[in-house]
């Protein structure tokens, strides 16, 4: 009986040891080089033909553009062949207003936030030229530093890092010097960016807890950028 118990104990011990070894061998590992992931994402984003974007805010009313105008959110479509359509919700003081922009290869149209009428404008007079999603995406990929992989489970690779507010000085005139946190969700199959969150103050007028969220969707779908009817 003593010999039988000893044999069973040894067998169980060996089995557990082998199980542990198998677990160590088969456990998934995170990508070790976030720089390579970001590089692949940059190439993927530059090669897509169209996408939809949505810029929003958490823990704040929006981004203050000047003394009287606050950007609450913006949504739009980008087509490399047709142009850009942008719809933005704004606060003029405390009054909610909206504005629209359509940019084609050779013409820019503005829907005035006060009159809500479309008009053709010169490219260099576009008051919402700063809302360029391509420029924003490029800033996020190129200027993030100290990136590290938070997670690669599921559909997305989640990368966290830091970014300087000066990367967005084409939007804000009063950017501060303290860097903010940046988190990026990258599709693990296509390498395109699905979401980015910028947490922290970029300009002096921001509350400390503000989070800006950029979402990218409808990659390479047909986007009909129609020119508005001007009357």
C-alpha positions as CSV (number, residue, x, y, z in Angstrom):
1,X,0.0,0.0,0.0
2,X,2.8,2.4,0.9
3,X,4.5,1.7,-2.5
4,X,1.1,2.3,-4.3
5,X,0.6,5.7,-2.6
6,X,4.2,6.7,-3.4
7,X,3.7,5.8,-7.0
8,X,0.5,7.7,-7.3
9,X,2.0,10.8,-5.6
10,X,5.0,10.7,-8.0
11,X,2.6,10.4,-11.0
12,X,0.4,13.3,-9.9
13,X,3.5,15.4,-9.3
14,X,4.9,14.7,-12.7
15,X,1.5,15.4,-14.3
16,X,1.2,18.8,-12.6
17,X,4.7,19.7,-13.6
18,X,4.0,18.8,-17.2
19,X,0.8,20.8,-17.1
20,X,2.7,23.9,-15.9
21,X,5.3,23.5,-18.6
22,X,2.5,23.3,-21.2
23,X,0.8,26.4,-19.9
24,X,4.1,28.3,-20.0
25,X,4.7,27.2,-23.6
26,X,1.2,27.9,-24.9
27,X,0.4,31.2,-23.1
28,X,0.0,34.1,-25.6
29,X,2.6,36.8,-25.6
30,X,2.1,40.5,-26.3
31,X,3.9,42.1,-29.3
32,X,7.2,43.3,-28.0
33,X,7.8,46.2,-30.5
34,X,5.0,48.8,-30.5
35,X,7.2,50.9,-32.9
36,X,6.7,48.3,-35.5
37,X,2.9,48.2,-34.8
38,X,2.7,52.0,-35.2
39,X,4.8,51.9,-38.4
40,X,2.5,49.3,-39.9
41,X,-0.5,51.4,-38.9
42,X,1.0,54.5,-40.6
43,X,1.4,52.6,-43.8
44,X,-2.2,51.2,-43.6
45,X,-3.7,54.6,-42.9
46,X,-1.9,56.2,-45.8
47,X,-3.1,53.5,-48.2
48,X,-6.8,53.5,-47.4
49,X,-9.1,55.2,-49.9
50,X,-11.9,56.3,-47.6
51,X,-13.1,56.4,-44.0
52,X,-15.5,58.0,-41.6
53,X,-14.4,59.8,-38.4
54,X,-16.0,61.1,-35.2
55,X,-14.3,63.5,-32.8
56,X,-15.9,63.9,-29.4
57,X,-15.1,64.9,-25.8
58,X,-15.6,63.4,-22.4
59,X,-15.4,65.2,-19.1
60,X,-15.7,68.6,-20.8
61,X,-18.1,70.6,-23.0
62,X,-15.6,70.6,-25.9
63,X,-12.5,72.2,-27.2
64,X,-12.3,76.0,-27.1
65,X,-11.2,77.3,-30.5
66,X,-11.3,81.0,-29.6
67,X,-12.9,83.3,-26.9
68,X,-16.4,82.8,-28.3
69,X,-16.4,79.4,-30.1
70,X,-16.2,75.9,-28.6
71,X,-16.1,72.7,-30.7
72,X,-18.4,70.1,-29.1
73,X,-18.0,67.3,-31.7
74,X,-17.3,66.7,-35.3
75,X,-18.2,63.9,-37.7
76,X,-17.4,63.4,-41.4
77,X,-16.3,61.4,-44.3
78,X,-13.0,61.4,-46.2
79,X,-12.7,60.1,-49.7
80,X,-9.4,60.3,-51.6
81,X,-11.3,60.5,-54.9
82,X,-14.2,62.8,-53.9
83,X,-13.1,65.1,-51.0
84,X,-14.1,65.7,-47.4
85,X,-17.5,66.3,-45.8
86,X,-17.5,67.6,-42.2
87,X,-20.4,68.3,-39.8
88,X,-19.6,70.0,-36.5
89,X,-21.5,70.9,-33.4
90,X,-20.4,74.1,-31.7
91,X,-21.1,76.5,-28.9
92,X,-21.2,80.2,-29.9
93,X,-20.9,81.5,-26.3
94,X,-23.6,79.4,-24.7
95,X,-25.7,79.1,-27.9
96,X,-25.6,75.7,-29.7
97,X,-24.9,76.0,-33.4
98,X,-23.8,73.8,-36.2
99,X,-21.6,74.2,-39.3
100,X,-20.8,72.1,-42.4
101,X,-17.8,71.9,-44.7
102,X,-17.5,70.2,-48.1
103,X,-14.0,70.2,-49.7
104,X,-13.6,68.9,-53.2
105,X,-10.5,68.9,-55.3
106,X,-10.9,72.5,-56.4
107,X,-13.8,74.0,-54.4
108,X,-14.7,74.6,-50.7
109,X,-18.2,75.1,-49.4
110,X,-19.2,76.4,-46.0
111,X,-22.6,76.1,-44.3
112,X,-22.6,79.2,-42.1
113,X,-23.3,78.4,-38.4
114,X,-25.6,81.4,-38.0
115,X,-27.5,81.6,-41.2
116,X,-27.3,77.8,-42.0
117,X,-26.9,78.7,-45.7
118,X,-24.3,77.1,-47.9
119,X,-21.8,79.4,-49.7
120,X,-18.7,78.9,-51.8
121,X,-15.5,80.2,-50.1
122,X,-11.8,80.5,-50.9
123,X,-9.7,77.7,-49.5
124,X,-7.5,80.0,-47.5
125,X,-10.6,81.5,-45.7
126,X,-11.9,78.2,-44.4
127,X,-12.5,78.8,-40.7
128,X,-12.6,75.1,-40.0
129,X,-9.4,74.2,-41.9
130,X,-7.9,73.0,-38.6
131,X,-10.4,70.1,-38.5
132,X,-8.3,67.9,-40.9
133,X,-8.6,64.3,-39.8
134,X,-5.6,63.2,-41.9
135,X,-3.4,65.7,-40.2
136,X,-4.7,64.7,-36.8
137,X,-4.1,61.0,-37.5
138,X,-0.6,61.7,-38.7
139,X,0.2,63.7,-35.6
140,X,-1.0,60.9,-33.4
141,X,1.1,58.2,-35.1
142,X,4.2,60.3,-35.7
143,X,4.4,62.1,-32.4
144,X,3.6,59.5,-29.8
145,X,6.7,58.6,-27.7
146,X,7.4,56.0,-25.0
147,X,4.8,53.7,-26.5
148,X,4.1,50.3,-25.0
149,X,1.5,47.6,-25.6
150,X,-1.2,47.5,-23.0
151,X,-3.2,44.6,-24.6
152,X,-3.4,42.5,-27.8
153,X,-6.4,40.4,-26.8
154,X,-9.4,40.4,-29.1
155,X,-9.6,42.4,-32.3
156,X,-7.3,45.3,-31.3
157,X,-3.8,46.0,-30.2
158,X,-4.0,48.7,-27.5
159,X,-0.9,51.0,-27.3
160,X,-0.3,53.7,-24.7
161,X,2.2,56.5,-24.7
162,X,2.7,60.2,-24.4
163,X,2.3,63.1,-26.8
164,X,3.2,66.8,-26.6
165,X,0.4,69.3,-26.9
166,X,2.5,71.2,-29.4
167,X,1.6,68.4,-31.9
168,X,-1.8,70.1,-32.0
169,X,-0.8,73.7,-32.2
170,X,-2.4,73.9,-35.6
171,X,-5.7,73.7,-33.7
172,X,-4.9,75.5,-30.5
173,X,-3.0,78.8,-30.0
174,X,-2.4,78.4,-26.3
175,X,-1.0,74.9,-26.0
176,X,0.7,74.1,-22.7
177,X,4.1,72.4,-22.2
178,X,3.1,69.4,-20.1
179,X,2.7,66.2,-22.1
180,X,-0.6,64.2,-22.1
181,X,-1.5,60.6,-22.2
182,X,-2.4,58.9,-25.5
183,X,-4.0,55.5,-26.1
184,X,-4.5,54.0,-29.5
185,X,-6.6,51.0,-30.6
186,X,-5.2,49.4,-33.8
187,X,-6.9,46.6,-35.7
188,X,-4.7,43.6,-35.5
189,X,-5.7,42.4,-39.0
190,X,-5.7,45.5,-41.1
191,X,-3.4,47.7,-38.9
192,X,-5.7,50.7,-39.3
193,X,-6.5,52.9,-36.3
194,X,-10.0,52.3,-34.9
195,X,-9.8,54.7,-31.9
196,X,-7.5,57.2,-30.2
197,X,-8.0,58.9,-26.8
198,X,-6.0,61.9,-25.7
199,X,-6.3,62.4,-21.9
200,X,-5.3,65.7,-20.3
201,X,-5.0,69.4,-20.9
202,X,-3.8,70.5,-24.3
203,X,-4.6,74.2,-24.0
204,X,-4.9,76.6,-21.1
205,X,-8.7,76.7,-21.3
206,X,-9.1,72.9,-20.9
207,X,-10.2,71.3,-17.7
208,X,-7.6,68.9,-16.2
209,X,-9.7,65.8,-16.8
210,X,-10.7,66.4,-20.4
211,X,-10.5,63.4,-22.8
212,X,-10.6,63.8,-26.6
213,X,-11.8,60.8,-28.5
214,X,-11.2,60.1,-32.2
215,X,-13.0,57.2,-33.8
216,X,-12.3,55.8,-37.3
217,X,-14.8,53.5,-39.1
218,X,-16.2,52.5,-42.5
219,X,-12.7,51.9,-43.9
220,X,-12.7,51.8,-47.7
221,X,-16.5,52.0,-48.0
222,X,-18.0,54.1,-50.8
223,X,-18.3,57.7,-49.6
224,X,-20.4,60.0,-51.7
225,X,-19.2,63.5,-51.1
226,X,-21.9,65.6,-52.8
227,X,-21.5,69.3,-53.4
228,X,-24.3,71.4,-51.7
229,X,-27.0,73.2,-53.6
230,X,-26.3,76.9,-53.4
231,X,-29.3,79.2,-53.9
